[in-house]
Amino acid sequence: MSEKIYTIQGMDCAGCARELEEGVGRLDGVQHVQVDFTTNRMRLNGDVPFEVLKTRVEALGKSIADESAASPAPSVPMRGGIAGFWDYLQKRTETRLALAGGGLALITLALSLIFTLPENITAVAYIVAMLLPLYPIARSGLNTLRINRRANINLLMTVAALGAIWIGEYLEGATVIFLFALGEALEGYTADRARDSIRGLMRLKPREAIRVLGDMQETVPVEALRMGDVILVRPGDNIPMDGDVLSGSSSVNQAPITGESVPVDKSAGDGVFAGTINGAGALTIRVTHLAEDNTLSRIIHLVEQAQSERAPTQRLINRFAEVYTPAVMVLAALIAVVPPLLFGQPFYDTAEAHGWLYRALSMLVIACPCALVISTPVTIISAISAAARRGVLIKGGAHLEALGNVKVIAFDKTGTLTAGTPVVTGWRAFACATGEPCADCDDVLALAASVEQGISHPLAQAVVRQAQASGLAAHYAPAAEVVAEAGRGATGNVGGHAVALGSHRHFDQAYPHEAAVCTRAWEAERDGQTVMLVAQDTAVRGMITLADSLRPESSDVIASLKGMGLRTVMMTGDNQTVASAVSRPLKLDMTYSDLLPQHKLRHLRDLMRDYGSVAMVGDGINDTPALAAATVGIAMGGAGSPQALETADVALMADDLRQLPYAIRLARFARRLILENVALSFGIKALFLGLAFFGFTSLWVAILADVGMSLLVTLNGMRPLRFEKQAAP
């Protein structure tokens, strides 16, 4: 049975999602249901009429809409500050009732201070002021108790409000419910502000494109485009689809996808991503992916999945909250009745102190777990969204927490610490008498390029590129009878002469040469270079050296990671000489060479045994086994590789190694915020519970402390949204 997706409104904290998930799961016909607080979505497998589903959701105090019923309207960014909060209040029936109740209570209080009003009139006014916002709260609390057999925070507040009426604290009861409703709205608003970051990605998706059909152009929805279609992107427009540039040149702002701060020049043959912004030139593009499968759509989907995944701390808190609320109700009941029954203490208030019923009601109000439950998911939403804006895709709260706790970073070499593209570093003819490049030297490079130009191996292409760059194209023609042998080299016929290229080891066996040739080859290999010898007929003519250059940023990145107290390791399949040539200037802590994939796995597991938490950085394809085995797998170049997005826990979308220290700093920052919020929630609650127990606080102060605590941890949890400005790499 196909999965149906619904949008849920009215969830102020993760506890709301848990209650809704349990309540809907009890309906006949529901096979599986998952409710995500972070995305406001419910995924349901089963056969349930929508009206039945809607009735159950509304009974639990939420609203529901079928996402498949209509195309969603483009989202509008939320306003911040007081104006944004006021907009949010007006959307909610419960907050409009709370404002009405608060206004009535305030007017009644003002009139009672100016005039002498009869007590029964003020009492009725305060009770009405309390019942207005209490209705949706009590309805949700009682329905949750009836449907889920669980007591939630709304039931706690309902009991506290009715208790306030019982003991005659009408104004305090009205104040408590007003502040509670306002606090719930504040929680919902701040959580929605955090969610708005993912909606920001949604707003990047163009809804239409200009399709080119011969000499004609037509505007069509992006969903109507097919692979191979040609589209026109005008200057300043968002690029609507992944594709390859057919004609035109422009600079493209790729920051929304890769986080790159500088626009990238694009011309014929270059690839472009959906959601990026075209510059001053028009581009004609051939579509390479469908709308639902382009880079931006994949990123949005994975970020939504990531935000829905509960971190270990969040799962622990949720399990704690399930037993915490009913335990608080039982404890409050015992506090209300045990001292009066067993120790002769006053049940009601006296002139000297609050009675034990009042103290128990205060403890009910203070014990609300909202601050504790909301603190972790808001922090995770904010951190994952902030990282996505910088071109770092973190695929879940568990991976975010793990990244903030890593002790060792292990790197693949090729394409990670190095550029991944070999370049020619030198070429010499052994007959050269000057030691400087000469005609004989150029002839060696030209002979090699003649043989290599039809071979796709990276070393062969590096030789051809260097010959072209050196202006030697007129000196060579494609060789005939070219044969390439893996691990040995290549041979061909150039102008009637047999030309061979190969490794030093192969030439030792096949082409006799002087000891001086070996000495030169060994010296180059000791420096980490790859040696290619060139023979014409039976004579060894010369030598070409190649190397995979370090990324310009590698040294600074490694230094930054070591400065953060992390150990750095390189694992490569290259020989020890080449590995040392790369690791030496980087000052890596450990280097492992000559490794096959299974050897990398073994070393990775040894590191995890010794250090506990290890991140592996690779290209997301060749290093898949190691990425999967590591505590956190980090893939380079996620924007250009669907495999990298799927296999790794974290993807550096722009293939920019400098984002790695930023991602770790962000993860550590988020982890610290989570711990701070948990400690603050428990600490403040413990303090006010103690004050309430000894009768040193009132109901309205208790709810003010609870609302303030919820707001404080929520705002603290949103700080990662500004972290990119605080900690740019």
DRENLUM-466938 format. One record per residue: x negated, y, z of N, C-alpha, C in turn. Coordinates in pm, whole numbers, plus 50000, padded with zeros to 5 digits. Layout:
DRENLUM-466938
XYZXYZXYZ...
end
This chain:
DRENLUM-466938
499154988050000500005000050000499125012450000499445022249918498605034049904498675042750029497595049850051497515058850166498195071950133498965077150228499595090250213498925100050308498795112450261498125122750340499105134050368499165137950495500075148650539499265159450611499745171650599499155182850673499935184850802499215185850911499825187751043499475201651095500445208551148500215221651209500625221051356499945229351437500305230151578499385222251669498285216651617497355209251703496315219051758496325220751891495415230251954494125223752003494135210552022492935203852069492965189352022491845182352045491745168552000492765159452069493195163252191494195155352261495525155152187495855166352120497095166852041497055156451929495915155451862495765145751753495915131551806495325128851921495395115451980496835111852015497575121352073498975118752109499815116151984499575124251879500345122651756500025109351689498775105551689498345092851629499035081151699499095081751831499735070951906501245070851886501855082851885503305083551870503775079051734503095083451627503465079251492503175064451472502115059751534501755045551521502795036151577503685041151663504735032851721505965031651631506005039251521507155038451431507145025251354508335019951327508445007751246507965010751104507185001751050506685003150914505315009250902504785014651013503445020651009502405009651028501525008350929500454998450939499195004351000498875016550960497695023351014497905038251002497485045651104497585060151100496345066151166495845076751104494705084051160494995098851151494875105751263495115120151268493795127051301493405136551217492145143651235492445157851282492045160851404492215174351458491415184451377490225180351333489325189751267489815194051130490545185351060491015188850926492515191250919493225189451031494695191151034495395181450940494845169350926495435159750834495785146750904496835140350853497215127050898497195117750777496475106750790496425096450685497225084550732498185080350651499125069950695499265059250589499145046850632499465035350548500715028750604501725027550522502955021450569504155026550491505295020950523506535024650455507465031150557507355044450567508165052050663508805063650589510135065050592510785076550529510235089650587510075099450501509475111950547510315118550656511645117650646512485123950747512275117650885512095104350888511815097451014510475102051069509505102950980508175107351021508215121651073508945130251003509045144251042509705145551179510755137651204511445138051333510495134351447509685123951426508755119751530507675130251554507145135951447506085145951462506615158351533507815162751495508385174651558508775172051703509165159451733509475156051872508245157451960507065155551901505815156751976505235170851969506045180351918505665194351924504815199351809504785192151697503975196151582504865197151458504305202451349505025202951221504225195351117504905190951010504275182350911504705186550771503775185050674504085187550533503405176850450504085172650344503555162450255502645169050153501335165650156500385172050065500685168849919501265157249893501525153349754502805159349699503585166049785504885171249739504735183349649503685191049670503485203149588502025206649587501615213849485500235218149477499975228649583498895227249659498625236949765498275250549707498775260749772498445274349728497005277349766496345286149692494975289649728494915295249868493945290549946493845294950085493285309050090493715316450190493255330150210492405330350336491225336750333490395337050453491135343150571490965337050688491595342350808490925355350851491745364450901491175376650958490635373351097489585380251136489025378151268489545388251368489115387051492489425396651596490885396751637491305407951695492665409451747493685408451634493365414351519494315413951406494565399651362493485391751353493645377751313494435369751414494175372251543494905365151648496385368851645496675381551619498085385851612498785379151494498085378051380498655370851266498995356451305498075350351378498255336351418499435334851513499575344251608500675343551704502035343951634502145351951531503425353651464503855341451384502905332351356503235320451279503855309551366503705310551497504085299551587505335303151667506315294251661507555296551736507275297151885506415287951934506155287452077505485300052129504615306152046503965318352093504905330352085505815330151986506815340951983507715340252106508065328052148508855326552271508045331052392506725327952391505865332052502505785347252511505655353852395505595368452395506905374452446508015368252405509315373152454509415371452605509005359752654509055357352798508125366552874506895368552820505955377652886506475391852889507095396052777507655409552773508775411352875509655401152886510745401952982510215402453125509205394253155508625394353290507985407753321507285413653224506625426553246507645437553267508725437453187509775447753203510435446353340510715433853379511355431553510510455436253623509155433453613508215437753717508155452853724508105459353608508035474053608509305480253668510455474753631511715480153685511815477853835511335466153881511415463254024510495472254106509415477054043508515486254113509085500454117509865503854013510435517354006511745518154084512565507654065513875507454130513935495754228514875496354315515115485254408516165476154345515705465354283516615456054216517005444854311518215439854299518615428354381517705416354353517395408854459516475397454443517015387154346518335384854348518865374454258518725378454111518805391554082518635396053943517195394153898516245398453982514835396653945514495381853934515065373654024514785359254018515275353353887516505356953847517055351653721516225356453603515815369153606515015374553495513685367253483513035364953598511745357953594511915343353549513005337153594513245323253552513485322453402514295331853348514515332153203513195334753130512375344053186511075347053125510165334853124510345326153223509535314053228510105303253138511425302053132512045291253055511885293252904511795305652858511625308152714510375301152660509175303952715507995296852663507905282452713508615279252823508515265752879509245255452792510255259752717511065250052643510225241352550509435247052456508655238152369507595230152445507085235952554506075228952634506705216752701507855218952767508535207952836509015197452737509525201852622509995192352521508875183252475507705189152448506555181052406506105171552516506025176852639505565168452750506495156752778507805159252779508765148552807508845138552693508785143552568508815134352454507565125552448506425131252482505195123352485505285112552592505885115952707506075106052813507035095152767508095099152696509085089352650508555080552537507855086652443507415079352324506115071652349505135078452407503805072552423503575066252560504515068752652504345064052790503095070152854502835082652821501655089452874502025103252924501325107653028501485121253078500425130053013500855141252953499875150352893499875163552967499065173052919498925185752988500235193552987501055191952884502345198952881503265194252993503185181353023503975176253135503445181853267502115182853280501535188853401502075203053421502075211053314502525224853327504025225653353504795216353298506235216053324506495213453472505795203753528505935200753672505545212853755504415219353716503955230953792504985242253786505595244553669506585255253655507835252453737508325240053729509515236553807509215237253956507975233453993507585234554133507565248954179507125258054091507115272254127508525277354151509485272754069510885276554091511375271054225510995258654254511435252154377510995260054500509745264954497509245271954617509495287054610510205291554504510585305554497509535314854441508455309354381507405317754321507765320254174508845328154153509355329954018508385337753928507845348953979506935356953900505655349153869505145342153967503925334253943504205323353840505375316953850505715306453753505795312053612506435323753597506535329853464505155333753412504295338953501502945342953460502125330853417502245319853493501485307753461501855302553322503145301453293503575295853165503205305253051503335318453071502945327952968501455326752936500625326553041499175325653019498795312152958499495301652998499195288352941499515288352791500695293552753501065293952611500095302652533499685313752593498725322552526497365315552512496975308152616495715300852611495725289952505496855282852492496965272652387496855279152249497485290852234497395297852106495965302352078495245306952181493855310852163493005298952120493255287452181492525275352142492795271851996494085272251960494445269051823493845278851724493845291651761493305301851671491805300151651491055298251760489605296751747489245283851673490015273251698489765260851624490055262851475491115270451445491455273051305490395281851239489805290851315488725299051261487545290151222487255280051304486175270751271486555262551148487825258051141488275250351025488215258750897488335271950911488365280550794487065279850716485985275150780484715273850709484805263250600485505252150626485665241950521486645247050416487645254750458488545260550358487795270450269486685276050322485845284650240485245276850124484885264250147484405255850037485535253449936486745251349987487895249149898488125261349809487895273249863488125285349786487105287049673486005279549681485025280049573485505272749448486495263949462486925255749349487755264149251487235266649133488055273549033489255264948996490365271348968491585264048935491805262948785491105271648708491285271548563489935272648494489915268748367488705269748286489095273648144488135279348072488355282947932487775271747846488655263847785488195252947700488035257947557486925253647494486615257747358486955246247263487825249147165488215239347063487915245446926486715242646873486325248646746486205263646763486985271146684486975285746693488005291046791488755281846853489825286046943489405284147090490035292047176489835290947320491185290247389491275282247495492525281447571492195280047719493015286047802492855284947947493665273147997492995263748066493645251448112493285249148259494135241648332493745237648467492495228848462491645229748563490405221748561490725206848562491895202948618492265188748620492505183248480492765192248383493045187748246491765185348166490625189448219489365187848145488895173348153488265168848046487705155348039486215156348007485495145748038484065145548011483835147247860482895155847828482615158847688483285171447639484315176347711484935188947672483915200347682484115210547600483245222347601484005234047661483395240847757484035252247823483145264447813483775276047820483065288747818483145294947957481995299148009481945305948139481445320048115482305329648143481955343548118481075349048230480385360148205479545366148310480355369248436479795365348551480445368148679481465357948723481845348448635482845338448671482215326948751483055320448832482635307948895482585296948789481565288748793481465277648699482455266948745483405262948660484505254448707484175239648715483165234848642482905220548635481405217848630480985206048676479615201548651479435199948500478245203148451478025201448308476605205048269476335203748138475045207448078475265219447987474335229047996474435241047914474135237547768475065241147680474855239147536474225251347470474665263047511474125275347454474295286747553473485297047531473515308447621472445307347729472175318347793471225318447905471725328348010471485324848135471965333248245471265329048372471385337048474470945333048607472195329048686472095317848757473255312348827472975312148977473905317649052473815317349199474305303749248473375295249292473715281849337473845280949489473815292249559473865292249705475065284849762476275285949701477405278649760477225263549765476375258049678476175243549673474855239449738473775246449703472445242249746471865250849857472455262549882471905271349983470745279849934470365278649807469245286449754469615301349753468695309449804468995323749815468735331249686467925325549595467555332349470468285325749354468945333549266469595327449149468605319649063469105309348997468275300448915468595302948768467535304748687467735307048544468225294248477469235295548391469795284148319469835287348170469485277348091469585278647945469915265047888469915263747757470325251247691469555239247746470305228847782469715216647835469725215747986469935226948055469945226848202471315222648254471315216348371472565212548436473075223448528474385224348544475005233948635476045226648720476355232548837477265226448932478565234448943479655227448961480935234048986480845242049116481465253849115481495262149235480365272149242479345271049155478295281049151478765293049068478015304049076478505316849020477575321148907478175323048791477405327148674476965341748687475815344748627475285358248633475715366648515474735373248451475055383348351475275377948211474935365248186475085359848052476205349748041476805348647921477845338647898477195325147871477825314447920477305300947902478375292047838477965283947741478815273447688478335260247745479245252747807478865241147888479645228847844478965217647835479635204847812479925198347947481175194647972481595188848100481025174848116480435172048233479835158748258480535150948369481435157448445482165150348550483605155248552484515146548593485905150448612486035159448734487145166548742487335176248851487235169748988487805157549002487805151049134486475144849168485525144649070484255137849093483075147249075483325160349064482175169249046481485171849180480355178649174479525180349293480285187249405480995197949374481715205249478482795196549542483545188849460484585180249515483995169649606482845164049566482205154049651481755160049783481205172149776480745178749898481915181349992483015186949937484195189850020484715177150084484815166450005485315153750058484415148550170483115149050149482195143750249482145152550374482255165750357482285174550474483555172150555484685170250487485925167150558485795154050634485215143950570484985131250640484055133250758483015141350738482045143650845482695150450965483555160350938484215167351048485205158351121485725148251051486685139251113486015128651198484745126051172484055115551246483735120351386484145112851486483945117051623482535113451671481905123351733480575121251788480685112651914479585106051955479635097852077480125105552198479675118052215480115126052329481625128452323482135131252203483565133652187484375121152219483925109652172484645097152201484665094452352483555097252419483485095152564484455104552636484495117152594485395126752657486855122952635487175118452513488555114452484488995102852570488105092952589488445081652676488635086252820487795095652862487915101052997489245108353015489635116352913490875124152922492105115252930492045103252871493205094352873493585090153014492595088753101492895084653240492895096653334492275107653289492125119253376493465125653409494305128053306495565135253328496505127953422496815115053400497675108253497497055107353635495725106053642495065105453772495255118653848495195129853775495395142953837496805144053894497815139053820499195139753869499365131653997498765119954000498855111654120498155118454237496965124154211496215130954317496995142954369497605150754278498385162454321499575158254408500225147254369501355142354449500895138454588499745131854596499225127754727498855139954812498255149954749497875162054822499115169354874500195169054794501415175954836502075169254956502045155854964502835148855066502025143055181500765139255158500015132455264499725141555383499145153555362498895161955481500155165155562501285168955498502485171455579503005158955652502965147355585503515135255646502615129555756501305129555734500385122855827499725132155927499575144955888498825153855975499615166056021500905166255991501755177156038501455190555975500845190555858500535203055789501795208355720501855221655691503055227455630503195223355483504405219155446504685215555307504865228155224505625237955279505855250655211504875261155263504825272655193503945283455235504355288655372503355293255448503605299955575503025314055567503235321755671502695335355673501175335355674500585324655727499125324055739498435318255616499055308755547498355301955437499355295555343498855291455225499665284155130499945270155183501195265555159501535251855196500915241855098501015228955131500335218755051501025216254917502325219554908502975218554778502405228954682502225241254730501655251854647500235248254605499465242754700498085238954667498065227954561498985218654573499045207754475499405213154337500365222654332500735228654204499555236254143498795243454227497615250554178496605240754120496445229354186495485219454136495955213354004497265211753988497785206953860497415216553747497575229453774497285239553672495795239753639494955239353741493505240153722492975227853649493565216353676493015203753626493245201453477493905210653407494135209153264492835205853192492795194853113491545190753048491285197352913492045207752878491935213452743490515218252712489915225652806488575230952780487585219752752487705208952828486795197652811487005190852677488265188852639488575181252517488245189052391488425202252393488245210052269486805214052245485965213952350484625219652337483765212452235483815199152233482935191552144483355192351998484635189851962484975190351819484775203951755485035214751829484835228051771483345230451742482485225951833481045227451811480605219651689481125207551673480735199051560481235204951428482505209351426483035215851306482155227551266481815235851362481045247951333479655244451281479005234751345477635231251304477605225051165478515215751138478545209251007478865219350898479785228550925480145238650826479005248350801478315252550909477175261550893476085254950811475835242150837474815234850761475205233750614476485231150587476945229750448476745242850372476935254150439476735267050373475275269150337474375262550409472945263750380472445252750287473345244450235472915233850146472435221550217472865219750343472515207750420473815200650455474005188750401475235181150425474975170950535475605172950652475485163750764476785155950771476705142750759477905134850735478545129350863478695138050964479445133851081478825138351211479675139151314479205143451445478175134051505478325121051478477355111351531475975114051473475905117151343474615119951279474065133451325474955142951352474515155851404473845154151540474495146551629473915144151760472605136551749472575126351662471365118351645470215126751590470515135651495469485144151438468875153351544469705157851636469205166551742468375159151845468345145851835467645137851936466455130151879466115132251750465025124551690463685128351750462795118551756461455120551809460385119751700460705112751591459735110451484460425113051350459705119651257460185121451121459245113751028459795103750958459015095950862459355100550721458325102650639458505107750502458045097450400458815096250294458275090350173457335100750112456405096450027455445106049970455965112249841456135103849740456425108849607457825114849598457895127449560459175134149547459685139949677458975137349785459395142749915458355152549968457165147550000456065156450037455345161749914455425154149805454815158649679455915162349581455505168749470456485173349372457145161849298456475150149296457045138549228456775138049079456075148049028455745148548885454235149648871453565139348816452105140048803451695150648702450535156648727449975166548635448515162948609448045166548491446635164248458445775174448532444775169348604443895178248680442545180348610442235171748513440975173548441440815163148332439935166248234439615156448129438175159048083437425148248066436015149248032435625138247934434785142247836434125132247751432785128847815432465116147821431195112247883429995116947801430245120447673429155125647589428965140647606429815147047687429745161547707428435164947779427655173847718426355177247775426405189247867427425197647853427465210247930428165209048064429025199048082429815197948205431025206948204431155215248100432315223848082433175218247969434505221047967435355216147858434775219947722434735209947632434155212147501435005204947397434565205047272435335198647165435455183747187434375177247237434445162847266435475160047375435495168647476436465166947586437895168047533438135178347449439475180147394439855168347304438855162547236439145151147150439625139247233439055137447353439495126647444440965128647481441345141047518442735143747555443665142047434443215146147314444045144947195444275130347158443225121947169443385107647141444405101447237444295104947364445225099547463446655103847433446845116647398448185121647369448785114947246447935111447147448435104547028449095091447065448485084147158449025071147199450215072847294450145082747382451115083847491452415090747452452455097947340453625106447316454915098647295454835085847263456055078047249456385069647371455655071647481455835063447602456475072147710457445066547781458225074347879457615074348019456545066948042455945066348176455535080448221455745084148349455415097748396453965101748370453005092348382451605095748355451415098948207452075091248121451965093747977452535107447941453685110647997454295123647967453465135148020452765133048133451885143448186450735146248090450185135748030449095137447932449595145247811450775141647760451325148547643451585163247675452155166147792452425180047829451135188247835450065182247891448815189447902448195192047765448295182247676447755184147540448515195347468449825195747485450615206447424450265219947483450115220447615449775233047682448385237847643447495228647606446125232247570445975235447422447095235347348447065238847207446415228447118446535215747157445885205047081446845197546991448045202746971449045195546893448565192746751447775201946696447295199946559446185189546550445635185546665444495176346668444925161846677446255159146696446665145246708447985143046636448125131046586449385126646525449815113946599451105110746594451545098646666450755086446623450315078846724449555066646695450475055946638449885046946564450625035446511450335023146597451235013446585451055000646653450835002346804451615011446864451465014147008452045002647090451264998047187451704987447278451404992147421452434992347506452244996047646452374983647733451434981947825451444970547916451514975648059452554971548130452734976148268451524972448353451014982248425449894979948515448544979948447448514980648314447234980248242446994993248166447954997448087447775009548008448475008347875447865014147770448475013947637447385013847531447735008347414446825008247299447575012847176446815017947077447415022346952446335024846848446775027246727445855029846617445965044546577444825051546587444785065846554443735067846445444205071246325443285073646214442435061646181442955049646195442205037646163441325032546277441355039346391440555035146506441475029946616441045019446683441785014046797441495022546920442535028046978442385036547097443105029647214442435029047328443005022547447442925032047566443975031847646444025039447771444345029747883443745031847999444065022848109443385026648238443675019048340443115021548472441655017348477440965022348576439555018648595439425003548616440304997748693440244983248719440414975348589441344979448505441564972648377440344974048286439754985848281438584988048195437374980048244437264977948375436164969748427436194955748367437384950948339437524937348286437494937048133437994947548066438204946947921437214955147839436614965547896435754974547818434454977047895433394970847855432114972947925431714987747922431174992548034430775006548042429635008148143429015019548141427865022048228428315024048372427365022548465427635024448607428045038848637427555048348556427905062348580429395064748562430025057248471431475058348452432205054148579431755042948637432365038248762432195048448874431015054448880430755064348985431715076048974431885081348851432825092448832434255088448868434655076448828436005071748857436215070249007435235064549078435375062649223435465076149295434655085849249434685099049313436075105549297436655104449179437985110149157439045103049240438945089549246439925081949324439795085049472438565087449518438375090749659439065103849695439175112649597439855125449620441365124549601441885112249582443315110449571443875112049432443015111949330443475113649193443625100049124444505099649027444665087748943443755089148822443015078648792442045079048682442585071348562442515077548444442865071148318441635071748226441055060248192439915059648102440405058447957439625063947865439985064047723438865057347643439215047247561438245040347476438655041747330437625043547244437865043847099437065032447037437765023246972437165010746927436615003547051435335002047065434804994947183434095004247280433995016947245433245026447329434185033847423433785034747549434545042547647434175057247627435125065247577434845078947537434895088947653435875087047743436005097047847437035093347952437395103248033438235100748150439215112448169440445109148202441465119148236441905116648380441955127048461442405125548599443755132248617444595125948696445955131048723446225130348872447145138548917447525138349059448955143349073449595138549177450925143449214450715154449317450965166749281450635177949368451595178949485451075184149596451925186649713452965197249682454145195649741455115206549735454495218749805454735230749753454155242649816454575244349962455785239749994456295241850130455935230750228455345219750180455135208050267454305211250390453215218750370452325221650482453035229550591453785240050552454515248050652455595239950721456275231150645457335223050705456765213450809455665206750775455065197550870454595204950995453975216650975453525224551090454705228751177455815232451113457005236351189457565224651270457625212851210458135201051280457235197351397455905198051376454985194851485455115205051597455385217651559455605227951660456855225651742457795217851688459025214351761458835201851847457595196551849457325184951932457605171651864457795171751732458095159351660456805153251604456755139851603455645132851538455995130851391454995132351304455225131451160454465119551102455155112151016454625099650960454875099650810453915094450733454135092450590454035077550559455025072550481455005058650437455095058450285454105052350220454035052850074453545039650017453905037349893453425025549822452075027749757451565040249758450265043049699449145037349786447955036649726446825031049802446345040749908445465035849994445025043550109444305056350066443555055749956442815067449911443765078749873444785075449792445755085549751446555090549872446945081349959447715085150077446925094650166445635091850184444795100450268444625114250207444545114850074444385127750008445605136650031446785130650049448005138350077448135141450225447865131450310448115133150454447065141950522445845142050467444765149550532445065164450540445405171250430445685185650442446965188750521447865179050526449115181350600448965178850750447875171950788447615168750929448755160450989449165150150914450205141150963449665132751078450555128651168450135120651284449785106451245450565100551151450325086751110450585085350960449835076450895450015073850753449975058850728450975053650656451005039550617451015039050464450105031050407449975030350261450145016150212450155014550078450285001450014451534994050061452645001250074453854995350132454874991950024455394979950030456594976249956457814979950042459034980149984460214983850064460354976150195460064963150193460204955250316459164959250420457984963950373456964968550467457384981650533458024990450453458525002950511459535000150621460404990450595461394986750697460734982050825459704973750810459024968450929458384979751011457694988650942457054999851014458105009051076459205011051005460265019651059460845013751187461075000851188461604994351308460604994651423459314993651389458294994951494458325008951556458475019151471458555032851522459785034751610460905029051569462135030251648461985023151781461275011951782461035004851908460145013152000459145019951944458195027352026458715041052068459505047651981459905061452008461415063152027462205053151990463635053552017464485059351906464095070651849464945077151748464055082451637464275077551513463425080851399464295085151281463935096251218464585100451095463685096950977464305092150869463565088750747463985098250637462995104450569463275113850462462795107750331463705106250234463345100350106464245105749997464205099149881464965104249768466395098849762466785090149855468165085449861468475073949768467535070049680467765058849588466695048149611465425051549580464355041749597464145037949743464445047049833464205044549975465475040650050466475035649978467755032450041467625023150161466845012050156466745003350274466215010650396465175018750377464605026150491465565036750541466265043650450467235053750491468365047550573468785035550532469875028750602469445023950740468175019850754467705014150881467365024850983467025036950939466595047451030467755052251117467425058351229468445064551314469225074851234468505082951156469125092651065468405091750932469155089050824468585088950690468825102350623467745108550573467825121850513467395120950368468295124550276468015123450133467685137050075466715137249986466345149449915467195150649788467545162949752468185165449624469585160049610470415161749714471765156149710472635162049601472385174749561473235181049461473105174449326471935168649298471745162449169471885147449169472205141549283472225126949293473425122249372474445116849305475585111249378475165100049473474125092349434473655081549521473115087049652472405098449644471855104449765472975108649860474045114249803475185118349887475815106349957475825094849891476515083249945475665075450045474335074850022473525065750103472995072050230472785085050231472115091250345473105096650448472605098750570473405105050675473355120250662472245125250607472055139550585471475141150445471975151050368471445153650235471015168250225469765170350180469265183750152469605186750007470695194249986471305195349855470375201649752469555211449792468735218749696467375212349675467145200449731465825194149719464765203249781465165210549886464295220349950463905215250088462645211250102462175205450228462235215450342462245228350311462275238550417463575238350497464605232050442465865231350516465825220850627464815212150625464745201550726464515207150867463525215850890463405221651025464655229151069465265236350975466515243451008467585233651056467755222550983468785212751019468535207051157467285204351190466965198651322467195209051431466795221651405467055232151504468555233851526469325233651417470775235051429471365223451509470915211151481471435199451552471085200351701469885204751732469495206251874470325217151940470565227851867471385238851921472805234051950473395226751854474755221651873474805211851990473795203352001473765193652111473675200852246472875211552250472775219252374474105225952408474795231252305476095237552329477105227552384477095215352330478025205052379477765202252526476505200552562476165197952702476535209852790476285222052740476665234052816478165234452841478935231752737480395232452749480935222152845480405210052837480845199552929480515203453073479285208453094478885212353229479725224053280479985233953192480805245353233482225240953269482795232253184484165227753209484275220653343483385211253367483425203853493483115213053612482105221653595481685230153706482765239753751483355246953655484395256753690485625249853748485995238453690487165231353741486915226353884485715221253908485395216454043485465227954143484955239654103484985251254193486415255254226487265256654124488625261254149489505250354212489195237754185489925227154256489635227854405488365230654439488025232254580488735244054643488775255354569489465267154621490955264354639491555257354541492985254254551493255244954668492395235054688492595225454798492625232654933491755242554950491685249555078492605261855082493425263554974494425274154976493895287954947492745288854879492115301854854492385307354714493295301554640493615306854507495105305954483495565312854381496995313254350497225306654214498515304554182498855298054056498375306253937498605319353940498245327253823496735328553807496005328853918494545328853908494045315553854494705304653895494315291353848494485290253697495625294753646495845293753501494935303353426494675315053486493755324453422492365318453411491935311253515490635304653511490605293753405491715286353394491765275653294491755281253153492565291553128492605297652995491255303852961490685310753057489385316953035488315306653004488375295353076487395284853052487555278952912488805276652871489055271252737488545280752630488805293552648488355303452550486835304352548486225303852665484775305052674484075293552601484515281052628483835269652564484125269152414485305273952375485625274052231484765284252158484665296252212483825306452150482365302152151481945295852259480565290752266480345280052159481375271652139481265261152038481245266351896481685278651874481675284551739480355291551707479445292051802478185299151777477355293351662477415280151634476655275351517477035281951385478245287551374478635294351250477735306351223477125311851327476215323251311474755319051321474515306051336473155301451361472245303851242472765303351121471915305351002471295319251003471945329051065471385342451072470335343451182470475334551284469545334851396468275327151366468375316951279467255307751264467025304051118466815313951037466515310950896465145304750885464975294450796463695287950787462645297150726
end
